[in-house]
Amino acid sequence: MVIDKNSERVIIAGGGPVGLFAAVRLSRFGIPVALIEAAEMVNTDIRASTIHPPTLDMMEPYGISARAVDGGMPARQWQIRMHTTGEKAVFDMGCIADVTDYPFRLQFEQSKLCAIMGEMLAADPLVQMYYGTKIEAFEQDDESVTIFADQNGERVALTGRFLIGADGATSSVREHLDLSFEGSMYPERTVLVTTTFPFHEHLDDISNVSYCWDTDGNFSLLRLPDRWRVSLYFPEGLSPEEALDDKHLEARLQSICASSQAFNITDKRVYRVHQRIVERYDHGRVVLAGDAAHINSPTGGMGMNGGLHDAHNLTEKIDKIWHEGGDLSLLALYSRQRKPIAEREIMLQADRNRKRMTEKDPEKRRASLLQLQKTTSDAEKHRAYLMKSSMYDGLAAATAIT
Ligand SMILES: Cc1cc2nc3c(=O)[nH]c(=O)nc-3n(C[C@H](O)[C@H](O)[C@H](O)COP(=O)(O)OP(=O)(O)OC[C@H]3O[C@@H](n4cnc5c(N)ncnc54)[C@H](O)[C@@H]3O)c2cc1C
């Protein structure tokens, strides 16, 4: 067994976007980090692609936002659309240009964001990366936390002052804390298809982020620099194999936009989506962040963003403890500030977005669309809607909690 008892560091479980951003921040505060990632390399999952303006504000000081903007596709407007008629409500991110240098929803894959941060951390002398290392257990006392992990069959024990559980929805850290992850699973299967088909050349006035009602279902279209991501939703009865079947996907894509040629699909994945949250995030010297603490419907693109906001808030608290003599009550404050935001701003909004888009009754859809169009035609309401959906309101509400 490899034992490292140097406790002058923070241990981070999980090299997804949340763990990586926490490591970037801690290192910038001068705090050593050991980042433990079960996979052999930086997380390559493509799940998230929407980055909201406040997240770009937060990542700016580290040069991450500039690189993401360089490689991504800004959506300066986004829309909710009746696909059959082309009627729509269009939200203009320019309405919040006074609060950010990034008045757009950036479309940039989670995997690329992780690659940027992974590269920065690999060159960082304050950060030790342990790939291929899976945390299995930990113990904590008044001074430190020791994790026990499996590194390619070898047992590793590492000690640190804190453990951040950023190890995603199936978190081992959460499991070891024996916490329940209350909530439920949505009935539909979400299939994420990436294609080189240029929807923008075929669908009139489509925005780079478009949520669409279709005859008897819904889908969303998100534009990346050289391709589009289409989120399709299939009933529970369909098996993952059936949902991913090429003929089935081709027929669904043809129903969205008829094309004389077959769609060139470059990636397809199927997900089950849950809405869950833990009771509290701080447990002594062990703290949860991101999907390990809360998960939600992806409609509105808030899960990863919310996790990055957790990392931002939590690392600020750890810095205060590390350098200014703060105590563990700061970790409790982190939990008090971030958990209600996950519940009220992220999960609730995401659930409402999903409900609105899964509505099938034409009358109710029309009423929703009219309401949204009313909002976009009133300058004050339009701005208020965007401050909320872009996650600024949640951040302000968290700061107000003492
Ligand atoms: C279809 C879909 C689309 C989405 N789109 C968006 C979007 O546009 N915008 C948005 O904000 N969010 C979106 N999300 C949500 C987003 O993907 C997640 O919120 C985000 O990945 C959470 O990041 P994380 O770092 O907390 O966890 P993860 O990304 O899950 O990373 C956790 C990491 O921990 C590692 N790990 C797990 N167990 C261990 C262990 N025991 N030891 C060591 N390492 C471990 C894993 O290998 C993984 O690398 C979407 C989700 C889905 C399903």
The ligand as an SDF file (V2000), in Angstrom:
LIG
                    3D

 53 58  0  0  0  0  0  0  0  0999 V2000
  -27.7590   15.0130  -21.7310 C   0  0  0  0  0  0  0  0  0  0  0  0
  -27.1730   15.9940  -20.7620 C   0  0  0  0  0  0  0  0  0  0  0  0
  -26.9030   17.2950  -21.1910 C   0  0  0  0  0  0  0  0  0  0  0  0
  -26.4130   18.2290  -20.2920 C   0  0  0  0  0  0  0  0  0  0  0  0
  -26.2060   19.5130  -20.7040 N   0  0  0  0  0  0  0  0  0  0  0  0
  -25.8000   20.4500  -19.8330 C   0  0  0  0  0  0  0  0  0  0  0  0
  -25.5760   21.8040  -20.2490 C   0  0  0  0  0  0  0  0  0  0  0  0
  -25.7020   22.1550  -21.4280 O   0  0  0  0  0  0  0  0  0  0  0  0
  -25.1580   22.7210  -19.2970 N   0  0  0  0  0  0  0  0  0  0  0  0
  -24.9910   22.3540  -18.0010 C   0  0  0  0  0  0  0  0  0  0  0  0
  -24.6710   23.2310  -17.1830 O   0  0  0  0  0  0  0  0  0  0  0  0
  -25.1480   21.0790  -17.5940 N   0  0  0  0  0  0  0  0  0  0  0  0
  -25.5430   20.1160  -18.4640 C   0  0  0  0  0  0  0  0  0  0  0  0
  -25.6750   18.8270  -18.0580 N   0  0  0  0  0  0  0  0  0  0  0  0
  -25.2540   18.4410  -16.6890 C   0  0  0  0  0  0  0  0  0  0  0  0
  -23.7310   18.2590  -16.6120 C   0  0  0  0  0  0  0  0  0  0  0  0
  -23.3050   17.3240  -17.5580 O   0  0  0  0  0  0  0  0  0  0  0  0
  -23.3320   17.8140  -15.2040 C   0  0  0  0  0  0  0  0  0  0  0  0
  -23.9750   18.6500  -14.2790 O   0  0  0  0  0  0  0  0  0  0  0  0
  -21.8040   17.9060  -15.0010 C   0  0  0  0  0  0  0  0  0  0  0  0
  -21.1350   16.9260  -15.7290 O   0  0  0  0  0  0  0  0  0  0  0  0
  -21.4500   17.7350  -13.5150 C   0  0  0  0  0  0  0  0  0  0  0  0
  -20.0660   17.8030  -13.3600 O   0  0  0  0  0  0  0  0  0  0  0  0
  -19.3320   17.1100  -12.1280 P   0  0  0  0  0  0  0  0  0  0  0  0
  -17.8930   17.4600  -12.2600 O   0  0  0  0  0  0  0  0  0  0  0  0
  -20.0610   17.4070  -10.8860 O   0  0  0  0  0  0  0  0  0  0  0  0
  -19.5580   15.5400  -12.3560 O   0  0  0  0  0  0  0  0  0  0  0  0
  -19.0750   14.6070  -13.5620 P   0  0  0  0  0  0  0  0  0  0  0  0
  -18.9710   15.3720  -14.8180 O   0  0  0  0  0  0  0  0  0  0  0  0
  -19.9520   13.4220  -13.5450 O   0  0  0  0  0  0  0  0  0  0  0  0
  -17.6000   14.1890  -13.1530 O   0  0  0  0  0  0  0  0  0  0  0  0
  -17.3630   13.3230  -12.0620 C   0  0  0  0  0  0  0  0  0  0  0  0
  -15.9850   12.6810  -12.2320 C   0  0  0  0  0  0  0  0  0  0  0  0
  -15.7060   11.9000  -11.0730 O   0  0  0  0  0  0  0  0  0  0  0  0
  -15.0840   10.6840  -11.4760 C   0  0  0  0  0  0  0  0  0  0  0  0
  -15.3470    9.6920  -10.4100 N   0  0  0  0  0  0  0  0  0  0  0  0
  -16.5130    9.0640  -10.1330 C   0  0  0  0  0  0  0  0  0  0  0  0
  -16.3630    8.2590   -9.0500 N   0  0  0  0  0  0  0  0  0  0  0  0
  -15.0770    8.3970   -8.6500 C   0  0  0  0  0  0  0  0  0  0  0  0
  -14.3130    7.8320   -7.5950 C   0  0  0  0  0  0  0  0  0  0  0  0
  -14.8560    6.9720   -6.7360 N   0  0  0  0  0  0  0  0  0  0  0  0
  -13.0050    8.1770   -7.4670 N   0  0  0  0  0  0  0  0  0  0  0  0
  -12.4440    9.0650   -8.3360 C   0  0  0  0  0  0  0  0  0  0  0  0
  -13.1250    9.6100   -9.3670 N   0  0  0  0  0  0  0  0  0  0  0  0
  -14.4180    9.3100   -9.5150 C   0  0  0  0  0  0  0  0  0  0  0  0
  -15.7540   10.3520  -12.7920 C   0  0  0  0  0  0  0  0  0  0  0  0
  -14.9350    9.4920  -13.5780 O   0  0  0  0  0  0  0  0  0  0  0  0
  -15.9110   11.7340  -13.4190 C   0  0  0  0  0  0  0  0  0  0  0  0
  -14.7950   12.0990  -14.2160 O   0  0  0  0  0  0  0  0  0  0  0  0
  -26.1520   17.8590  -18.9380 C   0  0  0  0  0  0  0  0  0  0  0  0
  -26.3920   16.5460  -18.5220 C   0  0  0  0  0  0  0  0  0  0  0  0
  -26.9020   15.6220  -19.4170 C   0  0  0  0  0  0  0  0  0  0  0  0
  -27.1780   14.2180  -18.9510 C   0  0  0  0  0  0  0  0  0  0  0  0
  1  2  1  0
  2  3  1  0
  2 52  2  0
  3  4  2  0
  4  5  1  0
  4 50  1  0
  5  6  2  0
  6  7  1  0
  6 13  1  0
  7  8  2  0
  7  9  1  0
  9 10  1  0
 10 11  2  0
 10 12  1  0
 12 13  2  0
 13 14  1  0
 14 15  1  0
 14 50  1  0
 15 16  1  0
 16 17  1  0
 16 18  1  0
 18 19  1  0
 18 20  1  0
 20 21  1  0
 20 22  1  0
 22 23  1  0
 23 24  1  0
 24 25  2  0
 24 26  1  0
 24 27  1  0
 27 28  1  0
 28 29  2  0
 28 30  1  0
 28 31  1  0
 31 32  1  0
 32 33  1  0
 33 34  1  0
 33 48  1  0
 34 35  1  0
 35 36  1  0
 35 46  1  0
 36 37  1  0
 36 45  1  0
 37 38  2  0
 38 39  1  0
 39 40  1  0
 39 45  2  0
 40 41  1  0
 40 42  2  0
 42 43  1  0
 43 44  2  0
 44 45  1  0
 46 47  1  0
 46 48  1  0
 48 49  1  0
 50 51  2  0
 51 52  1  0
 52 53  1  0
M  END
$$$$
